Amino acid sequence: MKVSTGTILVHATLLLLAISKVNSFLVELSDIKLYNSRTSTASTSTSSTSREPFRIPKSLALHRHGHGQSLDFSLGMMTWESLESIFERVSKTALSTGAARPIMGTNKRLFYQSLKQPYAMNEASNECTTLLNRMIEEKTLCSDINRNPVTTRKKDIIGAEQEEVIATLSLDNPGLNTTFSRVAPGTWNVVYAPHIANGAKVFGGKFDVQYNLYTNGSITSHARYEFPILGSGYLSVSGRYGSKDNLVCRVEFDRAWVRPFVGGNASLYKPYECLEEVPDSIWKWIINNLGKIMFIEEFAVFPISFLDEDTIVFDFELLGTRICARKIMR
């Protein structure tokens, strides 16, 4: 199915309304809440170790909102000793609870290694698309992703063994509530979506999309946008998710709102968590109602082509592409 000109115009209108610099609207945003204020002071270590401190890259910045929790690995200094301490605490917790992460399959590992940003939106490339498709086409369906996957060895044309190949497990019947309810709740970042990345690139901007899924079937999505002329901010929607059949899920959004950045350091802003947090204004009403017009059937149904404990791939049939999201917080 092709996207009509009218649909494209509706999308463009919503984005323009969302980020337009209307003075009356900006005045009502004066209650902007700064988060994650960095008030820590630098300290010096008196340890006799000779190992140097290192920097945590920005790509590891993780945030979770709406649950009274915030995890922030921001750009800063950390010693090897402090990192080892973290690993030790995590290991003890895993051992005490019996938790164990499944072994990552070869095709899944190769796909993630091809991404420049493992937890944020990546530009589309033939290599990434090929590896994503291979991960899906060669997946091994199972009912328990915690079991050990089958390991085989590839052979060359004369029968000599080459590299070891670990099967990539994906849950069977991923569209059923009984299946995806086991892994869905948590915070997911879209890491690969060619249609979103390419669309933003045309206008010299970018999107980063995050989904928060809850055990009661509700969902909130925050899309952070950055464009040279239109500015930066968050475009958010909320609604519910559920099952259509054993292979297809439904995501029905019925609310929409925005939070444009107004001066200062954009990295210190967070999105409004719900429509009720948005200050009352005519633009709040317009954006929400315009968003409802966009919530059509073609955008609500998503076949699931891959699902495990921290990765999900939707088929976006309207545009003939796929969306891959990775869980960053349970």
C-alpha positions in Angstrom: 0.0 0.0 0.0 1.3 3.4 -0.9 1.2 6.4 1.4 -1.2 9.0 0.1 -0.2 12.7 -0.3 -2.9 13.6 2.2 -1.3 11.3 4.8 2.1 12.8 4.3 0.7 16.3 4.6 -1.0 15.4 7.9 2.3 14.1 9.3 4.1 17.2 8.2 1.4 19.4 9.7 1.6 17.7 13.0 5.3 18.0 13.2 5.2 21.7 12.3 2.5 22.4 14.8 4.4 20.5 17.5 7.6 22.4 17.1 6.4 25.8 16.0 7.7 28.7 18.0 4.4 30.2 19.2 5.1 32.9 21.8 1.9 32.2 23.8 2.7 28.5 23.9 6.3 29.1 25.0 5.2 31.3 27.8 3.1 28.5 29.2 6.1 26.3 29.2 7.8 28.3 31.9 7.5 25.5 34.3 10.1 23.5 32.5 11.6 20.9 34.8 15.2 20.3 34.7 16.4 16.8 35.6 19.5 15.0 36.2 21.3 18.1 37.5 24.9 17.3 37.8 26.1 18.6 41.1 28.7 16.0 41.9 32.2 17.3 42.4 35.4 15.7 41.1 37.3 13.6 43.6 40.8 12.3 43.5 41.8 8.8 44.2 44.6 7.9 46.6 44.7 4.3 45.4 48.1 2.9 44.7 46.9 1.3 41.4 48.5 2.4 38.2 45.4 2.0 36.0 44.0 5.1 34.5 40.4 6.3 34.7 38.3 6.1 31.6 35.3 7.9 30.1 31.8 6.4 29.8 30.6 7.3 26.2 27.4 9.2 25.7 26.0 6.3 23.7 25.5 4.5 27.1 23.2 7.2 28.5 20.1 5.5 29.7 17.1 7.1 31.3 13.8 5.8 32.6 11.0 8.1 33.5 7.6 7.8 35.1 8.6 5.1 37.7 10.5 7.2 40.1 13.8 5.8 38.7 16.6 7.3 36.7 19.7 5.6 35.5 22.2 7.9 33.9 25.6 6.8 32.6 26.6 10.3 31.5 29.9 11.4 30.0 32.3 11.5 32.9 35.2 10.0 34.7 35.1 6.6 36.4 37.9 4.5 37.7 38.4 0.8 36.9 37.9 0.0 40.6 34.5 1.6 40.7 33.4 -0.2 37.5 34.6 -3.5 39.0 32.6 -2.8 42.1 29.5 -2.3 40.0 30.1 -5.6 38.1 30.6 -7.4 41.4 27.3 -6.1 42.8 25.5 -7.0 39.6 27.0 -10.5 39.6 26.1 -11.1 43.2 22.5 -10.1 42.5 22.3 -12.4 39.5 23.6 -15.3 41.5 21.3 -14.7 44.5 18.2 -14.5 42.3 19.3 -17.3 39.9 19.1 -14.8 37.0 21.1 -15.7 33.9 21.0 -14.0 30.5 20.5 -16.2 27.5 23.4 -16.8 25.1 23.2 -14.3 22.2 22.9 -16.1 18.8 25.5 -15.5 16.1 23.2 -13.6 13.7 21.8 -11.4 16.4 25.4 -10.6 17.6 26.5 -9.7 14.1 23.5 -7.4 13.6 24.2 -5.5 16.8 27.9 -5.3 16.0 27.0 -3.6 12.6 25.2 -0.7 14.4 27.2 2.4 15.2 24.9 3.2 18.1 23.8 0.0 20.0 21.0 1.8 22.0 19.9 4.7 19.7 18.6 5.2 16.2 21.0 4.3 13.5 21.3 5.4 9.8 20.0 2.9 7.3 22.6 0.8 5.5 22.6 -2.2 3.2 24.8 -4.1 5.6 22.6 -3.6 8.6 19.4 -4.4 6.7 21.0 -7.6 5.3 22.1 -8.7 8.8 18.7 -7.9 10.3 16.9 -9.9 7.6 19.3 -12.8 8.1 18.6 -12.8 11.9 14.9 -13.0 11.1 15.0 -15.6 8.3 17.4 -17.9 10.1 15.9 -17.6 13.6 15.0 -20.7 15.6 11.5 -20.6 17.1 11.1 -21.8 20.6 8.8 -21.4 23.6 11.6 -20.8 26.1 14.3 -18.3 25.2 16.3 -19.1 28.4 17.3 -22.5 27.2 20.8 -23.0 25.6 20.7 -22.6 21.8 22.0 -25.2 19.5 25.6 -24.6 18.4 26.9 -25.9 15.0 30.0 -25.3 12.9 29.9 -24.0 9.4 31.8 -26.0 6.8 33.5 -24.9 3.6 33.0 -26.5 0.2 35.5 -29.3 1.0 33.8 -30.1 4.3 36.4 -28.5 6.6 34.9 -26.9 9.8 35.0 -23.2 10.0 33.4 -20.8 12.5 31.1 -21.8 15.3 27.5 -20.7 14.8 25.1 -20.3 17.7 21.4 -20.4 16.8 19.4 -17.2 17.4 16.3 -18.0 19.4 13.0 -16.2 18.9 9.7 -16.8 20.7 7.0 -18.7 18.9 3.6 -17.1 18.5 4.9 -13.6 19.3 1.6 -11.9 18.8 -0.2 -13.6 21.6 -0.7 -11.9 24.9 0.6 -14.9 26.7 3.8 -14.7 24.8 4.8 -11.0 24.6 3.5 -10.2 28.1 6.5 -12.2 29.4 9.0 -9.8 27.8 7.2 -6.6 26.8 7.0 -4.6 30.0 10.0 -2.2 30.2 11.7 0.6 28.2 12.6 0.0 24.6 14.7 2.1 22.3 14.3 2.0 18.5 17.8 1.2 17.1 17.0 0.5 13.5 14.1 1.9 11.4 15.2 2.9 7.8 12.0 4.8 7.0 12.3 7.0 10.1 16.1 7.6 9.7 15.8 8.3 6.0 12.8 10.6 6.4 14.5 12.7 9.0 17.8 12.8 7.0 16.0 14.4 4.1 15.3 17.4 6.3 18.7 17.4 7.9 17.4 16.2 11.3 17.1 13.1 13.3 14.7 11.2 15.6 15.3 9.0 18.6 12.3 6.9 19.6 11.6 5.3 22.9 8.7 3.1 24.0 7.6 2.5 27.6 5.4 -0.6 27.9 3.6 -1.4 31.1 2.1 -4.6 32.6 -1.4 -3.2 32.4 -1.3 -3.0 28.6 -0.6 0.7 28.3 2.1 2.2 26.2 3.8 5.6 26.0 6.2 6.7 23.2 8.6 9.7 23.2 10.2 10.7 19.9 13.0 13.2 20.4 13.5 15.3 17.3 16.3 17.7 16.3 16.0 19.8 13.1 18.1 22.7 12.0 15.3 25.3 11.6 12.3 23.8 13.4 14.3 23.2 16.7 14.3 20.3 19.1 11.9 18.7 21.5 9.8 15.6 22.3 6.8 14.4 20.3 4.9 12.0 22.5 1.9 9.7 22.2 0.2 7.2 24.5 -2.4 4.4 24.2 -2.6 0.7 24.6 -1.1 -2.4 23.1 -2.5 -5.9 22.7 -2.9 -8.9 20.4 -4.6 -9.3 17.1 -3.6 -12.9 16.4 -0.6 -15.2 17.1 1.7 -13.3 14.8 0.4 -9.7 14.9 0.0 -7.1 17.7 -2.0 -4.0 17.8 -0.7 -0.6 19.1 -3.5 2.0 19.4 -2.5 5.5 20.3 -5.2 7.9 21.3 -3.3 10.9 22.8 -0.6 13.1 21.5 1.4 16.0 22.9 4.7 17.8 22.5 7.4 19.5 24.6 9.7 21.8 22.6 13.1 22.8 24.1 13.2 26.4 25.1 16.7 27.7 25.4 19.4 26.3 27.8 21.0 22.9 27.6 18.7 20.5 25.6 20.2 17.5 27.4 18.6 18.6 30.7 15.0 18.4 29.4 12.7 15.4 29.7 9.4 14.8 27.9 6.0 15.3 29.6 5.1 11.8 30.8 1.4 12.2 30.0 -1.0 14.6 28.4 -2.2 15.8 31.8 1.3 17.3 32.5 1.1 19.6 29.5 0.0 23.2 30.4 -3.4 24.0 29.1 -3.5 25.9 25.8 -5.1 26.0 22.4 -2.1 24.2 21.0 -2.4 21.4 23.5 -6.0 20.8 22.1 -5.0 21.2 18.5 -2.0 18.8 18.7 -3.9 16.1 20.6 -6.9 16.2 18.2 -4.7 16.3 15.1 -2.8 13.3 16.5 -6.1 11.4 16.9 -6.8 11.9 13.2 -3.4 10.2 12.4 -4.2 7.1 14.4 -5.5 5.0 11.4 -5.8 1.3 11.0 -2.7 0.9 8.8 -0.5 2.4 11.6 -2.0 0.3 14.4 -1.3 -3.3 13.2 2.2 -4.7 13.3 3.3 -8.2 12.5 6.1 -9.3 14.8 8.9 -11.1 12.9 11.3 -11.5 15.8 10.9 -11.4 19.6 13.2 -12.4 22.5 14.0 -11.1 26.0 15.5 -7.8 24.7 14.9 -7.4 21.0 11.7 -7.0 19.0 11.3 -6.5 15.2 8.0 -5.2 13.8 7.1 -5.4 10.1 5.9 -2.0 9.0 3.9 -3.2 6.0 2.6 0.2 5.0 6.1 1.2 3.9 7.6 -2.2 3.3 10.2 -1.8 6.1 11.0 -3.0 9.6 11.4 -1.4 13.0 13.9 -3.0 15.5 13.7 -2.0 19.1 16.0 -3.0 22.0 15.1 -3.2 25.6 17.3 -1.0 27.9 15.4 -1.3 31.2 13.1 -3.9 32.7 
